[in-house]
Amino acid sequence: MQQRLISAAVLVPVVVIVFLLGPPVLTLGVALLAALVAYETTVLVRKAGLNSSPWLPVVAAPAFVIGFAWVVGPERFPTAWTIVAPGVALVLLLAAILGFRQRDPADGFRTWAGTSFASLYPSMLAFVSAFVGLWAVSQDGRLFGYALDTGRLLVLFLVLTVWTLDSAAYVAGRYHGRGRFMNHISPNKTWSGAIGGTLAAVVVATILFAAMGRSPIGGALLGLVVAIFAQAGDLAESMLKRAAGAKDSGTLIPGHGGFLDRVDSFLFAAPAMYGALTIVSLLRAGGWM
């Protein structure tokens, strides 16, 4: 417990300061986080029986974070797919080339698969940096009357919704545990925790959207999307750790495990939220909403 409190006392002020500074410091912070998560993922992938390059994931993940943040603005959005999509292809190509070095084709394939996964899985943090990149688009957002740019408003919405989900799911599962949920992946998950966490996340998301001056219904729907995919992200990391025979993703945060343990939910929730907002924007642009 003492280690957990010390770690929190050190990390929480750092996170708050980086958030308040905004881009480009916030983008670089997410990039550093992606590199650390990529390192932990590489270790888990190897323990799970796949091979992985030690350097490609650590280079690729922060590169995606920085690249996506740069091309997300509406005037540069068409450029996104001329950079991001070839970037994904390049990772797959380099991972395959690294596999060619193995004498056994089976080992080569495991290197290809392991390196690709260890590179692209943590790279999904790029969708967090995509929200940060929106700061240049609009800086007139407000939350409870306080001015804050659109990008950080969306990041704050994502973080608070996921944290509410995790906290409420823990409380509901601990004190009103009913029915095992995905027991073969995570023995501590319960249906009551999953449902209670989702309901709490939707309520908080609704309040946050209303405080931003946006549709409460839209906030509720977006909160539901975030809650569902955040839990899927948590289960995905649990599956990886089970395959690797590991309790935590790493030991980089004393008392808290690894960085992947802290952001696993965001790896799925961020792209899901980005996708939902993009679909709504396209429907409005086409006159469907």
Secondary structure as GFF3:
##gff-version 3
##sequence-region A 1 289
A	DSSP	alpha_helix	2	21	.	.	.	ID=ss1
A	DSSP	alpha_helix	25	47	.	.	.	ID=ss2
A	DSSP	alpha_helix	56	71	.	.	.	ID=ss3
A	DSSP	alpha_helix	77	100	.	.	.	ID=ss4
A	DSSP	alpha_helix	105	120	.	.	.	ID=ss5
A	DSSP	three_ten_helix	122	125	.	.	.	ID=ss6
A	DSSP	alpha_helix	126	132	.	.	.	ID=ss7
A	DSSP	three_ten_helix	133	136	.	.	.	ID=ss8
A	DSSP	beta_strand	142	143	.	.	.	ID=ss9
A	DSSP	beta_strand	146	147	.	.	.	ID=ss10
A	DSSP	alpha_helix	150	175	.	.	.	ID=ss11
A	DSSP	alpha_helix	191	211	.	.	.	ID=ss12
A	DSSP	alpha_helix	216	244	.	.	.	ID=ss13
A	DSSP	alpha_helix	259	285	.	.	.	ID=ss14
###
